[in-house]
Amino acid sequence: MTQGKSDMPVKNQLSANGKLNLFNRFRDNSDGVAAVEFALVVPLLLALYLGTVEISNAITVSKQTARVAGTIADLVTQQSEVKKADLKDIMDIGSSIYFPYSAAKPVIKIYGIDVDDDHPKGGKVVWSRKLSNGADSAGIPAGTDILVPTKLKIDETFVVKVTVEIEYRPVVTWVIGQKTDGNGDSYTALDMDDTYWLRPRLSDDVKCTDC
């Protein structure tokens, strides 16, 4: 009996030492550290990568918006006379410049403007066309007063104005803020627009025969 009692503390001590050694081995074991670090870092790196891609695409679309406005104005002012069908084709050409960066279709407006000192805002619309969702239509009515920049207010001249508006819709929706459509549904988009003014190249004005 005496021998059995003396063995108990020894067994308990060995058991405690074993647990301590097991804890020390677990604490000092570095197996899997790389995997844990990888799992912690990857989400951050992925977010940075996707955010960078979307911001880069948005900048590209913004630059293309200016390019579209300039291209359309340049094509129109190289004509002395146009028709509605001609303007539709020119606007379609401008829209194709966005491919493949944006699935949204731009809203393009072309104005033929008579500039005169007698006009309250410097100019009056002679003709206007609009492209929206791929369909062309009449723009603002002829005779509408329109503001002309001070540098372009040269009496008895003609100028072509082109405006381009587009919503950039990113694939990664959390990069850019939310908008709400007419039905109250939320979606992710960033508004972009640009305006280009140009004078006719071949004649004093650009006539539209059926606008």
Secondary structure in CASP SS format (residue, H / E / C, confidence):
PFRMAT SS
TARGET T0000
AUTHOR 0000-0000-0000
METHOD secondary structure of the structure
MODEL  1
M C 1.00
T H 1.00
Q H 1.00
G H 1.00
K H 1.00
S H 1.00
D H 1.00
M H 1.00
P H 1.00
V H 1.00
K H 1.00
N H 1.00
Q H 1.00
L H 1.00
S H 1.00
A H 1.00
N H 1.00
G H 1.00
K H 1.00
L H 1.00
N H 1.00
L H 1.00
F H 1.00
N H 1.00
R H 1.00
F H 1.00
R H 1.00
D H 1.00
N C 1.00
S C 1.00
D C 1.00
G C 1.00
V H 1.00
A H 1.00
A H 1.00
V H 1.00
E H 1.00
F H 1.00
A H 1.00
L H 1.00
V H 1.00
V H 1.00
P H 1.00
L H 1.00
L H 1.00
L H 1.00
A H 1.00
L H 1.00
Y H 1.00
L H 1.00
G H 1.00
T H 1.00
V H 1.00
E H 1.00
I H 1.00
S H 1.00
N H 1.00
A H 1.00
I H 1.00
T H 1.00
V H 1.00
S H 1.00
K H 1.00
Q H 1.00
T H 1.00
A H 1.00
R H 1.00
V H 1.00
A H 1.00
G H 1.00
T H 1.00
I H 1.00
A H 1.00
D H 1.00
L H 1.00
V H 1.00
T H 1.00
Q C 1.00
Q C 1.00
S C 1.00
E E 1.00
V E 1.00
K C 1.00
K H 1.00
A H 1.00
D H 1.00
L H 1.00
K H 1.00
D H 1.00
I H 1.00
M H 1.00
D H 1.00
I H 1.00
G H 1.00
S H 1.00
S H 1.00
I C 1.00
Y C 1.00
F C 1.00
P C 1.00
Y C 1.00
S C 1.00
A C 1.00
A C 1.00
K C 1.00
P C 1.00
V E 1.00
I E 1.00
K E 1.00
I E 1.00
Y E 1.00
G E 1.00
I E 1.00
D E 1.00
V E 1.00
D C 1.00
D C 1.00
D C 1.00
H C 1.00
P C 1.00
K C 1.00
G E 1.00
G E 1.00
K E 1.00
V E 1.00
V E 1.00
W E 1.00
S E 1.00
R E 1.00
K E 1.00
L E 1.00
S E 1.00
N C 1.00
G C 1.00
A E 1.00
D E 1.00
S E 1.00
A E 1.00
G C 1.00
I C 1.00
P C 1.00
A C 1.00
G C 1.00
T C 1.00
D E 1.00
I E 1.00
L E 1.00
V C 1.00
P C 1.00
T H 1.00
K H 1.00
L H 1.00
K C 1.00
I C 1.00
D C 1.00
E C 1.00
T E 1.00
F E 1.00
V E 1.00
V E 1.00
K E 1.00
V E 1.00
T E 1.00
V E 1.00
E E 1.00
I E 1.00
E E 1.00
Y E 1.00
R C 1.00
P C 1.00
V C 1.00
V C 1.00
T C 1.00
W C 1.00
V C 1.00
I C 1.00
G C 1.00
Q E 1.00
K E 1.00
T E 1.00
D C 1.00
G C 1.00
N C 1.00
G C 1.00
D C 1.00
S E 1.00
Y E 1.00
T E 1.00
A C 1.00
L E 1.00
D E 1.00
M E 1.00
D E 1.00
D E 1.00
T E 1.00
Y E 1.00
W E 1.00
L E 1.00
R C 1.00
P C 1.00
R C 1.00
L C 1.00
S C 1.00
D C 1.00
D C 1.00
V C 1.00
K E 1.00
C E 1.00
T C 1.00
D C 1.00
C C 1.00
END
